Amino acid sequence: MKKQIDKGDKTIWIHAASLGEYEQGLPLLEELKKKYTKNKIVLSFFSPSGYEVKKDKTPADVVIYLPMDTIANAKQFVALIKPELAIFIKYEIWPSYLRELKKCKVPALLASAIFSRKQIFFKPYGGFMRKSLKNISHFFVQDDNSKDLLNTIGFKNCTISGDTRFDRVFQILKNDNELVFMATFKGEHRCMIAGSTWPEDETIIVDYINQINENVKFVIAPHHIKSSHIEKLVDSINKKTIRYSKMKEATLDDVEVLIIDSIGLLTKIYNYADIAYVGGGFSTGLHNTLEPAVFGIPVIIGPKYDGFKEAEDLVELNGIISISNKNEFRRQLDALWSDNTYSKNTGKINADYIQKKQGATKEVMSHIVKLL
């Protein structure tokens, strides 16, 4: 940090726990970079899943790991970067850092925050963490419930701004999402894309692939791409299957299943889906449903989606379909393949939902302009 930040530098500090929070805060980071050209943007991570992926691929000027939350670390860190503003994304409450920022009269914002009654702030024994919240200058929350909960413990410095992730995923539509190999692979066929899958998801998907007789193509992009797992997955499929790392575009026409054993392609691959399946809902936790939903297609997930607000909303609206077993998976896919109107209407629910949720970045930026 000493090598990258000079004494005269003005900085804005953004902290994201991991890759998901980074993607959530990226619209803010980009806007800050455009508007405050004389400031260095310091981006900190806690998890390697964010730092290792984005340390060389971000608009931020300085990318670092955030040291552990001790009084000594907080003092040294804040003294080094001398931020004019600090922004924490979603859940990040670091008591020592927040206390030091307040002591140094640096505004600290919590952006795209979401609160639930289960959190320690709202428990009788949560006094220490409630005290930490007093060092946050302003809360930008995703929904009414979060604002109401903060109000119950005395915090009125709160704005319902929505979630900056919706601004992020909506930008996807403006990008160049063309992939030559996907256009060749899909051709005139219908195609289902299964993204961020775990073994529990893949068991259900492969069972369907092995039994279906219709002329449909499939893409599976596993969450883990270890060679041993990919080979086992390929061996379990009884249709012509190829790995992305071994494909030759000239041979893709008659391939029925494509396994993506590489990272960084999934967002663009969803552009070619007629139906998407998003993994994690049978195991560790649901992955990003907004990336396929923004393309206006039906999305299928497993049964565990509590706490994922956009999934909860879209299941209720019937844009995302939750299934609990292979029979339900088959039944829902067959219905979507056979009824084009049903499929289009389901996808439109998803696209409309994301369209209506735009604007969180603009809301937060309008507040920042008053501070800097």
N, C-alpha and C positions, 0 to 999 in steps of 0.2 A: 504494500500500500504506500509506503514511504517513497518508493521508486516511481509510482504512478501518479501520486497526488502532490503537487507543489504547494508551498505555503500560501501562495496567492490565489489558488484555485477556489472557485465557488462550486459547490456540489449539491446534487439532489440524490438522496439515498432511497433506494427501493429494495425491500426485502421480500423474497419469495421462498417458501419452505422447500419446494421441489419443482419439478417440471410443470406439473399441473397448475400450480399457483403462478409460475412464470407466464404460461400461456394466458392465464386469466388477466394478469397485469400488463401484458404486452401492449395493448392499445394505449394505455396510460403512458408507458415508457416511450412509445413512438411519438405521442403528442408532446410530451415534455421535451424530447430530443429536438423536435421541430421548432417549438416555441422558445425554449430557453437555450439558445445556441452557445451562450457564454458559460453555461454550467456544464460540469462533468457529471454524467450519470453514473453513480456507483450502485451496482447490482450485487446483492449478497444472496447466497443460498445456504441452506442447512444440509440438504440432501445431495449426495453424489448424482442422483437421477436428474437433478437440474444442472448442477455445476458442470459435470463431465460432458453433457450434451450441448450446453449453450455457452461454454467459456470462450469459444471462438466464433460463435454464430449469434450475435445479439447486437442491437444498436447501442447498448451500454458501453461506456468508455472504460470502466473498471469492473471486473467480475471477480468475486472473492467468495470464500467460505466465511460465514459469520462465526466468530469465536463464541465459545460457550458463554452463557448469560451470567457473568459474575460482575461484581461492582468494579473490580480493577480492569477487566476487559472492556466494559462499557465506557469507562472514563478514557482509556487509551484510544479506543476505536473512534469515539465521537470527537476527541481532540485531534485525531489524525485527519479525518475527512471533513470536519467542520461543516456539516450539512446546513443548508438554508431551509430544507424541508425533508421530512422522512415519511415514507409511505410503506405501510405493512399490508400485505395482501391476505384477505380472507380470515384466517384463524390466528394469525401470528401475534401473540401477546408475550413480549419479553420484558419482564419487570425491571431488571437492572438497566437495560437500554432505554426503556421508556422514561424511567426516573431521571437518567442522565440527560436525555433530550429535554425534558421539562426544566431541569436545573439550568441548562444552557439556553433556554428560551427558544428551542427549535420546535416548530409545529409538527406534530405527529398525526398522521391520518391512517385510519383503517379502511381500506377500500374493498368493495364487493364482500363485505362481511355478512355472515349468517350465524344466528344464534339459536340455540334450542334450550329448553328447560333442563335438559340432561347435563348441561355444562356446569362446571364448578362455580361460575360466577353467580349462579342462581340457587346455590345450596347454602344451608345455614353455616357450613364450615368454609365457605369460599371467600371470607373476608379479605385475605391477602391478595387474591386475584382481583377482587372488586376494586381494591385500592389501586391496583396497577392500571385499571381502566381509567382512573382519574387523570392519568398522564397522557391520554389520547385527546387531541384537540377536537377532532370531529370523527364521527362514525358515518360511513356511507354503507348502508345495509341493503340487502337484496329484497327484503319483503316486510310486510306489515308486522308479522309475528316477531321478527327480530327487533324492530323499533319498539313494539309494545313491551317486550321483555326488558330491554334497556331502560325504558321508562319506569318499570316496576322497581328498579334498584337505583333510581334517581338520576339517570342520564337523559338529558333532553337535547344534547348537542348531536343530533342524529338526523340524517336525511335518507329517505328511501330513494336510492338512485338506481336500483337494479344491479345486474351483474355484468361487468365488463367483458365476460366471456362471450356474451351474445354479440357484442361489437366485433370481437375477435373472429368468431366463426363466420359472421356475415361477410367479413373481408375475403373469406375463402372464395366466394362467388365471383369476386373481382379479379382473382388470380388466374394465371394460365394453368389450368388443371389438365391439360392434354398430356397423355402418356401414349406414345406410339405402340408400345407392346400391348397395352390394354385395349386399344382400338382394334388391333389385329386379333387379339385373343377373343374378344367379345363378338366382333363381326356383327351379324344381324340377330344373334341369339339374345335371349333374356339371360340376366346374370344376377346371382346373389353374391354379395361380398360379406364375409364374416371377419370382423376385425377384432384384434386384441383378445383372441380366444385362449382359454385355458383348457386343460384336458377334459374337464367336466363338460365344457361346451362342445368340444370336438367330438366326443363320443356320440352326442345327439346329432350333430351335423353330418358326421360320416355315415351314421346309420341311414339318414335320409338320402344322402348322395348315392349310397350303394343300392338303394331300393327304387329310386325314381327312374322312370322310363322316358320322361319328357326330355325334349331337346333344350336343356338348360345348362349354362356354364356356372362354375363356382370358383370363387377365390377365397382362400383361407389365409389370414395373416395372424399367426400365433403371437401371443404376448412374449413368450420366450422362444428364441430362435436358435437354441443349441442344436448342433448337428444331429445328436442322438435322438432328440425329440422329433425333429423334422423328418428324419428317416423312418422313425416308427409311425409317424402320421401318414407319410406317403405309402408305406407298406399296408396300412389299414384300408386304403381306398382301392376298390376294384375297377375303377375307370381310369382312362388314360390321364396320368397326372405328371406334372413337371414342377420342379423347383425354380423360382425366379433366378437364382444364381447359376442355374445350368441351362436356361432356356436359350433358344435361338428363335428369333421372331419368325423366320420362314417356316418353322414347324408348329406354330401355335394354332393354326386353323383347326386342327382335329383334336387338340388337347381339350379335355373336359374340365379338369381341375388344375388350378394354378396355386401353388403354395408360395407365399411371400416370405422368404427367409432373409429379409433385409429390413432395416428401419428407415423411417422418413418418407415412405411412399404412400402410406395408408390414406391420408387426407385426399390426395389426388385420385387414388384408386376408387374411393367412394363415388366420384363423379360418374363412374361407369355402372353403378349399381341400379338395378330395378327394385331390389329389396336388400336391406342391410340387416345383419345380425351383429350386435355388440356384446362382447364377452365380459366375463367377470361376475355375472349375476347368479352363478351357481357356486362361486368360490370366494375369492378374496375381497371382492367389491367391484361394482359396475364401472366400466371404462366410459370414455367420452361418447355420449349419444348425440351430442349436438353436431359433431362433424359430419355424420351421414345425414342427419335430419335436415340440415340446411339445404341439401340438394332436393328436398321435396319428395322423399321416398319413404315408404313404410319402414319402420325399424322394429326388430324383434329383440327381446332381452330375456334373461332368466328371471327367477322370482325374487331375488334379493336386490331391491332398489330403494329401500327405505333410507332416507337421509340424502338422496340425490334429487333435489327439488325439481329440476327440469324433467327428470324421468317420472317422478310422481305426478307432475302436472300433465305430461303428455300421455301417460297411461290413462289418467282420468278423462282426457280429451279424446282418447282412442287414436292417437297418432303413433304412439309406441305400444306394442303388443307384448305383454309379459306371458311367458310360458313356463310350465313347471316340469315337463317331461317330454320324451320324444314323440309321444302320441299327439300332444298339444302342438308341438312344433310342426309336425307333418300336417295336421289339420289346418293350422293357420297359413302355412306356405301354400298348400293346395288351394285354399280359398283366395289368396292373393293372386296366384297364377291364373286361376280360372275366371276371376271377375275383375276386369280391367278398371271398371268404374270404382269399385271398392278400393282397389290399390291406389288409384289416383287421388281419391278423396282422403285416404289415410295419409298419404304423403303430403298433401296440401295442408293438412292440419299442422304438421311439423314445420313446414316452411312459413306458414302464417304466424305461428307461435314465436318463432325466432325473429321474424320481421317486427313484430309488435314489441319485442323486448329490447330494441336498440336504444341507445342514448345514455347509458351509464357513464361512459368515458366523458362525454360532454358535460354531464352534471358535475362530476368530480373536478374537471378542469375549470369550470366556472368558479368553483370555490378556491382553487389553487391560485388563480389569477389575482384574487383579492389578498393573498398571502405574500406573493413574491413581487 
